[in-house]
């Protein structure tokens, strides 16, 4: 699996603006805001990078799918199912 980011990079302080009610409820439940943000950003980064990869490889994916539609998958003749 591709590494999304350097998990050993130092932490950097930043200022954010979020919904005050959301913040109050998160604090009431002792949610670690930094960890929650990092987790959400990691998921978003993974999705965006996957979408970017699909867009960059769209022509190759289409060509392969067209080939399979015309010729079948490699090794179809050896399937037992």
Backbone as a chain_set.jsonl record, in Angstrom:
{"seq": "XXXXXXXXXXXXXXXXXXXXXXXXXXXXXXXXXXXXXXXXXXXXXXXXXXXXXXXXXXXXXXXXXXXXXXXXXXXXXXXXX", "coords": {"N": [[0.83, -1.173, 0.0], [0.488, 2.242, -0.762], [2.262, 4.875, 0.813], [0.656, 7.463, 2.424], [1.405, 9.825, 3.713], [4.06, 11.291, 5.679], [4.272, 9.815, 8.629], [5.949, 10.302, 10.706], [6.602, 12.935, 10.694], [7.052, 16.132, 12.231], [4.68, 17.577, 14.549], [2.536, 20.356, 13.881], [1.385, 23.413, 14.996], [-1.793, 24.9, 14.451], [-4.439, 27.142, 13.5], [-7.929, 26.81, 13.617], [-11.283, 27.202, 12.485], [-14.334, 26.184, 13.673], [-17.688, 24.891, 13.943], [-19.287, 26.079, 16.796], [-21.04, 24.645, 18.483], [-20.586, 22.03, 17.708], [-17.91, 21.792, 18.497], [-18.176, 22.127, 21.305], [-19.717, 19.861, 21.973], [-17.996, 17.81, 21.176], [-15.867, 18.232, 22.938], [-17.195, 17.745, 25.347], [-17.524, 15.024, 25.174], [-14.937, 14.236, 25.392], [-13.375, 14.03, 23.053], [-10.489, 13.713, 21.191], [-9.383, 16.318, 19.498], [-7.252, 16.848, 17.718], [-6.424, 14.264, 16.954], [-8.795, 13.351, 15.819], [-9.113, 15.109, 13.65], [-6.773, 14.533, 12.184], [-7.308, 11.867, 11.496], [-9.639, 12.167, 9.928], [-8.615, 13.786, 7.857], [-6.704, 12.051, 6.796], [-8.328, 10.016, 5.724], [-9.744, 11.513, 3.808], [-7.619, 12.388, 2.203], [-6.683, 9.907, 1.222], [-8.912, 9.107, -0.312], [-9.071, 11.207, -2.198], [-6.58, 10.919, -3.479], [-6.903, 8.38, -4.587], [-9.035, 8.878, -6.339], [-7.734, 10.673, -8.029], [-5.758, 8.992, -9.107], [-7.392, 7.195, -10.514], [-8.477, 8.948, -12.431], [-6.155, 9.726, -13.805], [-5.443, 7.31, -14.93], [-7.517, 6.541, -16.512], [-7.769, 6.114, -19.309], [-6.199, 3.803, -19.738], [-7.538, 1.964, -18.114], [-10.033, 1.884, -19.353], [-9.25, 0.901, -21.867], [-8.316, -1.65, -21.134], [-10.683, -2.781, -20.065], [-12.263, -2.777, -22.381], [-10.781, -4.58, -23.925], [-11.071, -6.933, -22.394], [-13.813, -7.282, -22.593], [-14.058, -7.886, -25.285], [-12.31, -10.084, -25.62], [-12.288, -11.635, -23.336], [-11.141, -12.528, -19.987], [-7.69, -12.932, -19.119], [-6.673, -16.236, -18.852], [-9.217, -17.339, -18.591], [-9.946, -19.753, -19.69], [-8.93, -21.617, -17.954], [-10.387, -21.578, -15.652], [-12.242, -23.006, -12.932], [-14.71, -22.466, -12.016]], "CA": [[0.0, 0.0, 0.0], [1.247, 3.473, -0.878], [2.29, 5.724, 1.995], [-0.056, 8.703, 2.149], [2.129, 10.958, 4.277], [5.101, 10.934, 6.645], [3.689, 9.766, 9.967], [6.958, 10.737, 11.67], [6.822, 14.379, 10.574], [6.684, 16.809, 13.491], [3.367, 18.228, 14.64], [2.572, 21.804, 13.645], [0.21, 24.092, 15.53], [-2.563, 25.651, 13.458], [-5.709, 27.68, 13.993], [-9.075, 26.373, 12.837], [-12.595, 27.698, 12.899], [-15.348, 25.144, 13.515], [-18.984, 25.149, 14.566], [-19.103, 26.118, 18.255], [-21.8, 23.564, 19.119], [-19.839, 20.797, 17.416], [-16.737, 21.813, 19.369], [-18.607, 21.905, 22.691], [-20.131, 18.461, 22.124], [-16.795, 16.984, 21.077], [-15.133, 18.381, 24.201], [-17.987, 17.07, 26.377], [-17.267, 13.589, 25.03], [-13.484, 14.041, 25.472], [-12.825, 13.642, 21.75], [-9.205, 14.336, 20.897], [-9.607, 17.05, 18.258], [-6.117, 16.665, 16.805], [-6.481, 12.904, 16.412], [-9.977, 13.257, 14.961], [-8.819, 15.824, 12.413], [-5.784, 13.758, 11.429], [-7.99, 10.704, 10.942], [-10.515, 12.625, 8.85], [-7.772, 14.23, 6.747], [-6.093, 10.861, 6.199], [-9.356, 9.383, 4.894], [-10.001, 12.399, 2.678], [-6.431, 12.324, 1.359], [-6.689, 8.618, 0.536], [-9.971, 9.141, -1.323], [-8.693, 12.137, -3.272], [-5.476, 10.336, -4.243], [-7.478, 7.285, -5.371], [-9.776, 9.503, -7.432], [-6.751, 11.232, -8.953], [-5.156, 7.862, -9.809], [-8.383, 6.712, -11.481], [-8.563, 9.919, -13.525], [-4.91, 9.661, -14.57], [-5.332, 6.01, -15.589], [-8.809, 6.246, -17.119], [-7.593, 5.568, -20.663], [-5.692, 2.433, -19.626], [-8.615, 1.154, -17.539], [-11.024, 1.72, -20.421], [-8.669, 0.008, -22.876], [-8.311, -3.007, -20.581], [-12.068, -3.254, -20.003], [-12.674, -3.074, -23.758], [-10.095, -5.812, -24.316], [-11.705, -8.049, -21.684], [-15.144, -7.462, -23.161], [-13.903, -8.524, -26.598], [-11.504, -11.308, -25.602], [-12.363, -12.338, -22.056], [-10.001, -12.34, -19.091], [-6.578, -13.86, -19.266], [-6.822, -17.433, -18.034], [-10.599, -17.79, -18.474], [-10.063, -21.169, -20.075], [-8.451, -22.453, -16.862], [-11.258, -21.449, -14.488], [-13.034, -24.166, -12.529], [-15.955, -21.979, -11.409]], "C": [[0.882, 1.246, 0.0], [1.148, 4.274, 0.416], [1.65, 7.062, 1.636], [0.723, 9.934, 2.582], [3.147, 10.442, 5.281], [4.53, 10.985, 8.057], [4.675, 10.205, 11.047], [7.261, 12.227, 11.58], [6.383, 15.053, 11.868], [5.294, 17.438, 13.404], [3.551, 19.722, 14.421], [1.274, 22.407, 14.149], [-0.466, 24.874, 14.411], [-3.842, 26.154, 14.095], [-6.816, 27.236, 13.048], [-10.325, 27.062, 13.355], [-13.604, 26.595, 12.628], [-16.624, 25.564, 14.245], [-18.842, 25.045, 16.084], [-19.855, 25.007, 18.974], [-21.102, 22.227, 18.907], [-18.624, 20.695, 18.328], [-17.116, 21.501, 20.809], [-18.986, 20.448, 22.913], [-18.946, 17.512, 22.038], [-15.994, 17.052, 22.377], [-15.859, 17.678, 25.342], [-17.711, 15.569, 26.361], [-15.784, 13.247, 25.039], [-12.884, 13.52, 24.166], [-11.536, 14.424, 21.525], [-9.323, 14.996, 19.521], [-8.481, 16.845, 17.25], [-6.159, 15.291, 16.149], [-7.658, 12.748, 15.461], [-9.739, 13.946, 13.622], [-7.82, 15.051, 11.566], [-6.432, 12.55, 10.773], [-8.875, 11.091, 9.762], [-9.706, 13.066, 7.632], [-7.11, 13.061, 6.035], [-7.093, 10.168, 5.274], [-9.644, 10.208, 3.644], [-8.835, 12.372, 1.695], [-6.397, 11.022, 0.566], [-7.725, 8.597, -0.579], [-9.584, 10.029, -2.497], [-7.563, 11.566, -4.119], [-5.974, 9.176, -5.103], [-8.252, 7.83, -6.565], [-8.827, 10.068, -8.484], [-6.099, 10.113, -9.768], [-6.113, 7.328, -10.879], [-8.478, 7.64, -12.684], [-7.33, 9.848, -14.417], [-4.803, 8.375, -15.385], [-6.609, 5.599, -16.315], [-8.668, 5.606, -18.495], [-7.135, 4.112, -20.607], [-6.771, 1.502, -19.078], [-9.679, 0.873, -18.589], [-10.515, 0.75, -21.481], [-8.672, -1.443, -22.379], [-9.729, -3.573, -20.531], [-12.609, -3.586, -21.384], [-12.052, -4.376, -24.245], [-10.771, -7.024, -23.685], [-13.089, -8.321, -22.261], [-15.075, -8.196, -24.507], [-13.285, -9.912, -26.51], [-11.639, -12.155, -24.352], [-11.123, -12.062, -21.231], [-8.904, -13.331, -19.419], [-6.826, -15.054, -18.349], [-8.248, -17.914, -17.875], [-10.735, -19.286, -18.761], [-9.614, -22.112, -18.962], [-9.326, -22.376, -15.61], [-12.017, -22.732, -14.226], [-14.361, -23.744, -11.914], [-16.785, -21.251, -12.407]], "O": [[1.903, 1.292, 0.686], [0.087, 4.343, 1.037], [2.049, 7.712, 0.67], [0.706, 10.961, 1.905], [3.094, 9.28, 5.684], [4.328, 12.064, 8.614], [4.275, 10.452, 12.185], [8.102, 12.727, 12.326], [5.447, 14.594, 12.524], [4.81, 17.779, 12.324], [4.601, 20.281, 14.739], [0.188, 21.964, 13.773], [0.197, 25.437, 13.539], [-4.273, 25.635, 15.125], [-6.66, 27.281, 11.828], [-10.402, 27.451, 14.52], [-13.726, 26.12, 11.499], [-16.615, 26.486, 15.061], [-18.338, 24.046, 16.598], [-19.364, 24.478, 19.972], [-21.036, 21.398, 19.814], [-18.342, 19.627, 18.871], [-16.452, 20.698, 21.466], [-18.617, 19.86, 23.93], [-18.901, 16.512, 22.755], [-15.499, 16.031, 22.857], [-15.221, 17.081, 26.209], [-17.669, 14.926, 27.409], [-15.402, 12.117, 24.736], [-11.994, 12.67, 24.18], [-11.506, 15.648, 21.657], [-9.358, 14.308, 18.501], [-8.737, 16.686, 16.056], [-5.957, 15.163, 14.942], [-7.544, 12.095, 14.423], [-10.123, 13.422, 12.576], [-8.001, 14.926, 10.355], [-6.139, 12.239, 9.619], [-8.866, 10.429, 8.725], [-10.073, 12.753, 6.499], [-6.969, 13.073, 4.812], [-6.741, 9.776, 4.161], [-9.774, 9.661, 2.55], [-9.047, 12.336, 0.483], [-6.113, 11.032, -0.631], [-7.443, 8.118, -1.677], [-9.751, 9.646, -3.654], [-7.576, 11.707, -5.342], [-5.513, 9.006, -6.232], [-8.14, 7.307, -7.674], [-9.082, 9.958, -9.683], [-5.905, 10.257, -10.975], [-5.703, 7.043, -12.004], [-8.55, 7.181, -13.824], [-7.442, 9.902, -15.642], [-4.14, 8.355, -16.422], [-6.764, 4.437, -16.69], [-9.379, 4.652, -18.809], [-7.639, 3.278, -21.359], [-6.897, 0.367, -19.536], [-10.168, -0.251, -18.698], [-11.256, -0.119, -21.94], [-8.999, -2.357, -23.135], [-9.95, -4.722, -20.913], [-13.335, -4.566, -21.547], [-12.715, -5.18, -24.9], [-11.017, -8.024, -24.359], [-13.487, -9.478, -22.398], [-15.932, -9.023, -24.818], [-13.686, -10.818, -27.241], [-11.149, -13.284, -24.315], [-10.172, -11.441, -21.705], [-9.158, -14.423, -19.929], [-7.158, -14.873, -17.178], [-8.487, -18.829, -17.086], [-11.542, -19.981, -18.143], [-9.9, -23.308, -19.031], [-9.037, -23.038, -14.614], [-12.39, -23.455, -15.15], [-15.067, -24.577, -11.347], [-17.869, -20.771, -12.075]]}, "num_chains": 1, "name": "protein.A"}
